[in-house]
């Protein structure tokens, strides 16, 4: 004797009326789950895999956003620091003290033995004072070093 085959709405045949009722119960449960926000991921006869996805906790999203902003802020600061390191450069030029002729005041070459202007002996040439902090040559009447700004002790009252 052949069993009657009852089909369900999914197109899957059921072997008996009892199995068909069981499939109808499964269909109602699936429909209820879909109304609750579940989605069918896969379906086979007698088995349905449902899935419900979420985008995560709003609180966790805020924490992640705050950390991302903090990290991005830190990265931006690092980039700015690299830029500033390359572009914001201070330079100081240090020169050897120039000798001047004691007779005429002309500048003498570093290795000169005689003044090229008046012929005076360069050994008696005067060497201008130097800054005690940076060693830069300074005029005798200067109060502060023009290279580093240090006080030279020539202020009135010293």
C-alpha positions as CSV (number, residue, x, y, z in Angstrom):
1,X,0.0,0.0,0.0
2,X,1.4,3.4,-1.0
3,X,1.6,6.2,1.5
4,X,0.0,9.4,0.5
5,X,2.4,12.3,0.0
6,X,1.3,15.6,1.4
7,X,3.2,18.7,0.2
8,X,3.8,21.7,2.3
9,X,4.1,25.4,1.3
10,X,7.9,25.1,1.0
11,X,7.4,22.5,-1.7
12,X,8.9,19.8,0.5
13,X,6.8,16.6,0.4
14,X,5.7,15.2,3.7
15,X,5.3,11.5,4.0
16,X,2.2,11.6,6.2
17,X,-0.5,13.9,7.5
18,X,1.3,13.9,10.9
19,X,4.5,15.1,9.4
20,X,2.5,17.8,7.4
21,X,1.1,19.1,10.7
22,X,4.5,19.1,12.2
23,X,5.8,21.1,9.2
24,X,2.8,23.6,9.7
25,X,3.8,24.0,13.3
26,X,7.4,24.7,12.1
27,X,6.1,27.2,9.6
28,X,4.1,29.1,12.3
29,X,7.2,29.2,14.5
30,X,9.3,30.5,11.5
31,X,6.7,33.2,10.8
32,X,6.7,34.2,14.5
33,X,10.5,34.4,14.5
34,X,10.5,36.5,11.4
35,X,8.1,38.9,13.0
36,X,10.5,39.2,15.9
37,X,13.3,40.2,13.6
38,X,14.9,36.9,12.8
39,X,15.9,36.0,9.2
40,X,16.1,32.7,7.4
41,X,19.7,31.8,6.7
42,X,19.1,28.3,5.3
43,X,16.3,25.9,5.1
44,X,16.1,22.2,4.5
45,X,13.1,19.8,5.0
46,X,12.4,19.7,8.7
47,X,15.1,22.2,9.6
48,X,15.4,26.0,9.4
49,X,18.4,28.0,10.5
50,X,17.4,31.5,11.6
51,X,19.8,34.4,12.2
52,X,19.3,37.8,13.9
53,X,22.1,40.3,13.4
54,X,22.8,43.4,15.4
55,X,25.1,46.4,15.0
56,X,26.3,46.1,18.5
57,X,25.7,48.0,21.7
58,X,25.5,51.8,21.4
59,X,27.6,52.2,24.6
60,X,30.3,50.1,23.0
61,X,30.1,52.1,19.9
62,X,30.7,55.3,21.9
63,X,33.7,53.8,23.6
64,X,35.2,52.7,20.3
65,X,34.5,56.1,18.8
66,X,36.2,57.8,21.7
67,X,39.2,55.6,21.4
68,X,39.3,56.1,17.7
69,X,39.2,59.9,18.1
70,X,41.9,59.6,20.8
71,X,44.1,57.5,18.5
72,X,43.4,59.8,15.5
73,X,44.2,62.8,17.6
74,X,47.4,61.2,18.7
75,X,48.3,60.3,15.1
76,X,47.5,63.9,14.0
77,X,49.8,65.2,16.8
78,X,52.6,62.9,15.7
79,X,52.2,64.1,12.1
80,X,52.2,67.7,13.3
81,X,55.3,67.1,15.4
82,X,57.1,65.6,12.4
83,X,56.0,68.6,10.2
84,X,57.1,71.0,12.9
85,X,60.5,69.2,13.3
86,X,61.2,69.7,9.6
87,X,59.8,73.3,9.2
88,X,60.2,75.0,12.6
89,X,64.0,75.2,12.7
90,X,66.1,77.6,14.6
91,X,69.6,78.2,13.4
92,X,72.5,79.9,15.1
93,X,75.7,80.8,13.2
94,X,78.9,80.7,15.2
95,X,81.9,82.5,13.9
96,X,85.5,82.6,14.9
97,X,86.4,85.9,16.5
98,X,87.6,88.3,13.9
99,X,90.9,90.1,14.5
100,X,91.1,93.8,13.8
101,X,94.2,95.9,13.3
102,X,95.2,97.8,16.4
103,X,96.4,100.8,14.3
104,X,93.6,101.3,11.7
105,X,90.8,99.0,12.9
106,X,90.6,97.0,9.6
107,X,89.5,93.4,9.7
108,X,92.5,91.0,9.5
109,X,92.5,87.6,7.8
110,X,92.8,84.8,10.3
111,X,96.3,83.8,9.3
112,X,97.7,87.3,8.4
113,X,100.9,88.5,10.0
114,X,100.5,92.1,8.9
115,X,97.5,94.4,8.2
116,X,96.8,94.6,4.5
117,X,95.7,98.3,4.8
118,X,98.3,100.0,7.0
119,X,101.0,97.3,7.2
120,X,101.0,97.2,11.1
121,X,102.1,94.0,12.8
122,X,99.1,91.7,13.1
123,X,100.5,90.0,16.2
124,X,99.4,93.1,18.2
125,X,95.9,93.0,16.7
126,X,93.0,93.2,19.1
127,X,90.6,90.3,19.4
128,X,87.1,91.4,20.2
129,X,85.5,90.0,23.4
130,X,83.5,86.8,23.1
131,X,80.2,85.7,24.8
132,X,80.8,83.6,27.8
133,X,77.8,81.4,27.1
134,X,78.1,80.6,23.3
135,X,81.6,82.0,22.4
136,X,80.3,84.3,19.7
137,X,82.3,87.5,19.1
138,X,80.7,90.6,20.4
139,X,81.4,94.3,20.1
140,X,83.2,95.8,23.1
141,X,80.3,98.1,24.0
142,X,77.6,95.3,23.7
143,X,75.4,94.6,26.7
144,X,73.9,91.3,25.4
145,X,75.1,88.7,22.9
146,X,73.5,89.0,19.5
147,X,73.6,85.2,19.0
148,X,72.2,83.8,22.3
149,X,71.0,86.9,24.2
150,X,73.2,86.2,27.2
151,X,74.1,89.2,29.4
152,X,77.7,90.3,28.8
153,X,78.2,92.2,32.0
154,X,78.6,95.6,30.3
155,X,75.3,96.9,31.6
156,X,75.5,100.3,33.3
157,X,76.3,99.9,37.0
158,X,78.4,96.7,36.5
